[in-house]
Amino acid sequence: MFLNKGISILFPMAILVGCGQPKDIRDRSDSSESYAHPVFDSVVISEEDASDSIFVSGQSVIFYAPSAKELAKFTIDNATREGVRKAIGEFAYYASIVSDSLKSKNIPVYFTENPHIVFDQGSYSYDIEHDNNSSLLGLILFNGQDQPVVLPGMQTHFSVLSAVNDFFSMNTAGTIPLLEYFDEVDTHTLHIYSSHSDILNQTGQKINPNYYPKFGTKLSSRADKYHMSMYAYHKFKLEDSLVAIICRVPSMYDESAIKLYIWDQQAESVLDQIELAENVWNEQWIMVKDSWISLTPDQGLFSLVQRKREARMADGLRSETDSLYQWNWTNSGFKQMPVSELLIDNYRLKDWESYQEPQSPAEITFVDEDYVWLPLETGDLTWENIIMQLPKPFKQIKEPVESTLVKGQVDTLVTISQTNVSFKFYRSPIGTLIIGGNVSTPVIKFKNGLRVGLTKKEIAPMFNRLNSSPIPDVVRIRSKQGDRTISCFFMNDSLNSIEFTNYIH
């Protein structure tokens, strides 16, 4: 649903899920190694392989990913497989943005699951098999003449567009003085913000990468490693040879941070800096920062107010902070000022309302000794207490079990069951040792009124741990030692079943 019709999509839409959520690329390894190898004269594709091949000629950008069939072959757990599916969906979303951006340049963008990608170069071709690639996802750039370049791993639309510009030599203009990239401020007040909802309209003018080292080794290295860029916004003069310049720079996921640098024209170096705006979000954390700048150009001074609002999700609980900061530029550095007379409501963040709240975890586990040891109104989950609640008739099956503790002793495994109810009792001469069970019917009523069929809203007041946060679809209540666990499974907002595991009596 995110994909533009202008992009050639060559894999099933069924695996596109979880679009729109950024992935953390902070520790992603960077590799310039190409997995393309030349095949001289021509590439011979058998009839069997022809259906698994895509033939490309001329300038092209190709996003590749495994098919659902390939993904099923990997020996990974379901959670990892689902994560890859979500990454594929997000990657496809970025591809659609790139496709729109490259329409005017007549460079086609493809998204393929085919294991064989053949690049036509007349007398010979290159054959890339991405199933031999060390990365499941990746990007291939082809200019129609030279060897294709492979960029393995997750790429955002910002990093892709930067890599495309560099590869196809779209930025051919010579180096201009740094300050010429910036526009003069024509107002005494500025609201600086970074908004993911319209960040494509805040591009600014891309600064020549030759200037990046002037802004610090860390920023320059990150820009190079993740194919990010710096974009010039505003400038205004201070005293002597100093100029304040504002630009968007690489951050955690893309170029979402906006910083103000104090630039010394004589030394051609950064004297000081401060972050004005940032916009970061993932499943567990949202952070939005805006700044408001007030200029006194006749004195070459300025002040700024920052508002930073954060929301975090941990153990199913959402916590939020909202803070103001004030700074004055004093010609020798930034001096923090008190904010006691400022009203936070006077500084409205540009992009906070556009966010959804951080998602609740898929499940939550908490300790409630009293409940797991005495889960029924009548007490523990004993043989007698269960039978008292079960309407007749019910089934009772006894099976002999050789004891693993006493040699030669035969114990009994007793199963009591009814439609949607099953309990197993392990009985020995010393009594009932272990019970486990599953209930998916309201006939068994538990302490505090808990029973199958209740809604999350009805259940929330029964446990303090659930009353102050959204209830996920799996709630586990356990003892301190973990020797008793009650698992509640919800479906369509209602309690669907209750399971008892590791339940020692």
N, C-alpha and C positions, 0 to 999 in steps of 0.2 A: 504494500500500500504506500510505501515511501518512495518507490522507484519511478523515475520519470520515464515517459514513453520514449524519449529520445535515446535512451541507453539500450544497447543490445544485451539482453539478459539470456544467458545460456544455461541456467540451472533451475531446478524446480523451486517455485515460490514457497512450497510447503515447509522448507527449512528456514525461512526467514522469520525469526522471532526475536523479541526483546530489543527492537530498534530504538535508537535515540539515547542510549545510556553510554557514556564515555567509559573507555577502559584505561586503566592506569598504565602509561608507557614509561614510567620513571626507570624501571629496571630492565626494559626491553633491550636485548643485545642488538647492536648495530652491525650490519655486515654489508660490504660492498661487493662481495663475491657473487659472480654470475653463475647460474646453473645451466646456462646455455652452452651447448657444444656444437661445433660446426659439422655438417654432413655434406661432403663434397659431391659435385655433379647434381644430385637431386636426392630428395628424401623419398624412400620407397615405403609406402604405407599399405599394409595388407588390407584386404576387404574387412577382416575382423576388427582391425584397429581404426579403419576409416571413420566409423561412427563415433569413435572416442577422440577424434582429432578436430582441431580448429585451425584453419589456414588463414594467416594474416599477411597482408601486404600494405606497404605504405606506412606513414606515421600512425602510430596506434598506442593506446594505453589499455593494458589488459589487467583486470583484477582476477585473481584465481583463488579458488577455494575447493575443498573436497565435496564430493556429492554425498547425499545421504547414505548411499550404498557403501562408498569408501569409508565414511565415518564409522559405520557399523563394524568395520573390520578391525579398527584399532582397539587394542586391549587397554581401554580406559574405563573408569567407573562412570555411572550414569550422570553424576553431578558434573564431571569434567566434560562429558559429551554434550550435556545441555549448555554448558558454558561456551563450548565451541560453536554450537548452533546460534547462540545469541551473538557471539562475535561475528559470525558470518552475516547475520542480519544487519548489524551495525555497519559492517564493512560495505555491504550492498547500499546502505543509505548514503555513506560517504561517496560511493561510486556515482550515485545519481546526482549529487551536488557537483562533482567534478565534471560529469557529462554535460550538465547545463552550462558550466563555466567555459568549456572547451568548444561549444557549438560554433561560436563566432570564429574560432581558429581552424575549423574544419578538421579537427583531430578526433576520430571516433574512439569511443570508450566501450570496452567489452567486459562482461563479467561471465566467467566460464568455470564449469566444473570438469571440463574435458581433460584427461590426463596427458594428452599430446597436443602441443601447441607448435605449429610449424610456421616459420616466418619466411616468406618468399623474397628472395633477393636475386632473382633471375638465374644466374649461373649456378648458384648453390643456395642452400637454406640453412636455417638453424632450427633444431628440434629441441624443445624444452619439455621435459616430463616432470611436472610438479609433484608427482607422487614420490619422486626421489629427493625432493626438496626437504631440508631440515625444518621448514616452517609450513604449517598447513595453509596459512593465508599469505598472500603476497601480491606484489605489483610488478608488472613488467612494462618497461618503456622501450619503444622501438621507433627509430627515426626513418625506417625504410631503406637504410644503407649500411649502417654499422651493426656490430653485434648487439643484440638486445641486452638491456641492463635489468637485473632482477633485484628488487628491494623486498626481501622477505619480512614477514611480520605484519602486525596491525598498523595501519596508517590512517590518520584522520584526513579530512578533506583539505585542511590547511597544509599539512605536511606534503600531501600528494600534489597540490597545486604548486607549492614551492619547488618540489622535485621536478615537476613537468616543466616549469618555467626555466629552470636551470638546464635540463636535459635538451630541450628544444631551442635553447638560446633565444628565448623570447625577450629577455631583458638585454638589449644590445646597446643601450645608451651608455655613454662614457660616464666615468665617475664625476660627480658634481660636488661642490663644497657641502659639508654635512648640513649646515643651517638652511641651505636652500630647499631641503626636503620639507621644511616645516612652514606652516602658515602663521602669519602674525596674528596675535590675539586682538580682536577689535571690540572687546567688551571688558568691563571691570570685574565681572563675575563669571565663573565657569562651573558647571556641574559635570564632573568627570565620572563616567560609569562604564562598566563592561557588561554587555547583555548578550547572552547566548541566543535570545529570541530574535535579535536583529544584528548580530555581530558582523554579518556579511555586508551590512551597510556602514560599517565603521572601519573599513579597511585602511584608510589613510594611504600615504604614499610609501611604497616599499623602499627601505633604505638599502643601499649597496652593502653586501656582506663584508666588504673590505673594512667597513667602519665598526663591525661588531666587536672586535677585540677592545676597542676604546671603552666599551661599556662593561668590561669585565671578562675574565677568562671563563668563568662558570657559564655565563649567559651565551657567550660565543660558542663554547663547546656544545651546549645543549641545542642551540640553533643548528649547528652543523650535524650533530648526531641524529636529530629527529626531523631534519629537513624543515625547520621552522624559520620564520623571518621576523624582522622588526619593521614597524610601520610608523611613520612620522605623523603627528597631529599638529600641535601648536608650539609657539615659542613666544617669549616676551623678555624684554631686556631688563637687567638688573643694574647694579652699579659697576663701574669700571668695565672690565672685559667679560663680565659674567652674563650668561643668558640662560634662562630656564627653558628647557625643551621637554615636551610631553610626547611619549610614544608607547605603542602597544608592543609587548615583548613576549617571548616564549615563557610558558608557565607549566603547570603540572600535566595538562592534557593537550593544550594548544596555545595559541597566542592570545590568552584571555586576560593577562595582567597588563595594567597601564601604569607606567612609572613616570615620575618627574625627575629629570637629571639637571643638576647645576653644571653647565658647560663653561669652561674657561677657554675663551677664544685664543688667548695668547699661548697658553700651554697646550691647547688642543687636547684636553683631557677632562674627565668627569671629576668635579670637585666633591659633590655630595649627591645623594639620591634619596627618594622616598616613594613608596608605593601608594598610588592614588586609588586604584580600583582593581578588583579581582572578582571572578565569578567561577566558583568551583562547585561541582555537585557530583555525587555518586549515591549508591544505595544507603550508605551510612552517614554521609556528611554533606551539608550544604553550607557554603560560605559566600556571602555577597558583601562587597565593600565598595562604597561610593565616596567621592570627595567633592567639596565645594571650595573653590578658590576665590579669594577676594584680593584684588590687585590695588596697589597704590603706586602707579607708574611714575609719578613725579618724584617719589622717594626711592624708587628701585626696590621696593619691599613687597611682600605678599604674606598672607596668612591662609591657612586652610583648615577645614573641619572634615574629619573622617567619621563615617558611620560604618561599623562592621557588625553584621548579624550572622549568627551561626546556628545551625540545628544539627544535632547528632543523635543517632539511634544506636543504643547499646543495650543488649540483653532485653530487647523488646520495649525499652523505655526511651522516650524522646526528651532530650534536654535542649534548651535554647538559651543563647546569650545575645544581648543587643547592647552595643557600647558606642560611645562617642569619644573622639580624640580631637584635640586642637593643637596646631603647630604654627609658629611664626618663623619666618626666615629672617635671620639677623645679620646677613652678609658674612657671617663666619660659621653658620650652621643652622640646623633646625632646633628650635627651642620649644619643648612641650609646654602648653598653657593649660590652666584649669578649665573645666567644662561645667562648673556648677551652675552657671547662669544660662546655659544653653538648654533648649527644649528639644528632645529627640524627635518629637512629632513634626518639628519644622524642617527635618531633613529626611525626605521620603526617598527610599531606595528605588532605583529605576526598575529593577528586575526581580524583586523578591516575590511578588504576587504570582509570577508566571510559573513558579515551581510547584511541583507536587511534593508532599511531605516524604521524607525518607521512608522507604518501604520497611514494613515490619519483617522480622526474620520468618523463615518458613516454619520454624518451631521454637518453642521456649521450654526450658526445664527449670524447675525450682524445687526447693526442699520444703516439705511439710510433714514432719515426723508424725504428728498426731493423726493426720488424715490417712496416710498410707498404712498405719498400724491399726487404725479403727475406722475403716471406710464406710461401714454400714451404721445405721442408727442403732442397730442391735449389737454393734461391736465389730469384731474381726470377721474376715471372710472364712468362717469355719464351715464344715460340712453341714452342721445343723442350721446355721443362719441362712445359707443359700437355699436349702430345701424348703425352709419356712416361706421364702418369697416366691419360689417357683410354683405356678399353678400346675395341677396334675392334668394329664399324664406327662411324665418326662422319662427319658431313657437313662438307664444306668448300666454301664459296661465295666466289668472287672477283668483285668489282665494280669497274669503273674509276671513279675519282673525280678530277675536275679539281683540281689543286693550287691552294690559295688563296695560297701563298707564292711559287711560281715560275710565271710566266706561260707557258702552253703545255705545262706538264708534267702528265702524267697519272699519278696514284698509284693504289694499289689498296687497297680495303677488303676484308679477308678475314674471313669469319665461320666459326668452327669451332664446331659444335654437336652436341649429343647430347641425349637426353631429360633435361630438367632441368639442362642445362649449355649456356651460350652465351658465347663470347668473340669480341670484334672486335679485329682488329689493323689498324692503319693503316700501310701499308708504302710507303716511298718509296725512291729510289735511295740515300739515306744510311742506310736501315735502318728498323726499326720505331719509329715515333714515339709512338703513343698506343695503349693497350689499355684495354678496359673489359669487364666481364663480369658474369654472374650464375650462381650455383651453388646449386641446391636439392636436391642429392643427395650422399650420403657418398662418392662415388667420388673426389672431389678432396680430398686430405688436406693440410692446411696445417701450418705450423710449430707446435710445442708440442702437436701432436695435435688441433688445432682442425679440426672437420668438422661438416657438417650432421647433425642428429640428436642431438647431445649435449645434456644438460640444463644449465640455468644453474649448478647446483651443480658439475657436472663442469668447466665452463668457467671458473668463478671463479678457481681457482688459477693459471690460465695468464697472468693479467694482474694486476699489483699493484693497479691502479686499480679492479678489480672484486672483489678478495678481501675488502674490508672494508665493503661496503655491498650492499643489495639491487640485483639487476641488473634494469634496466627492459627493456621489450620491443624497444627499438632501441638498439644500441650502435655508435657510429662511432669508428673508429680512423683518425687522419689524420697527415700529415706536418706539420712546423712551418709550412710555407708554404701548406698546404692544397692542394698539387698532387697529392696521392694520398689517397684516402679508401676505407677498407674499412668497409662497413656490414653489421652482423649483425642480422637480424630474427628475433625469437623468437615462437613461437606455442605456447600451452599449456605453457609452461615449457621448451620445447625449441627449439634453433636450427633455424629453418625455411629460411632462405636467406642467402647471402652475396653482396653486391653490390659491384662495383668501379666507382667513378666518379672523374672528374677525374684519371684515372690516366695520368700522363705517364711514358713509359719512355725 
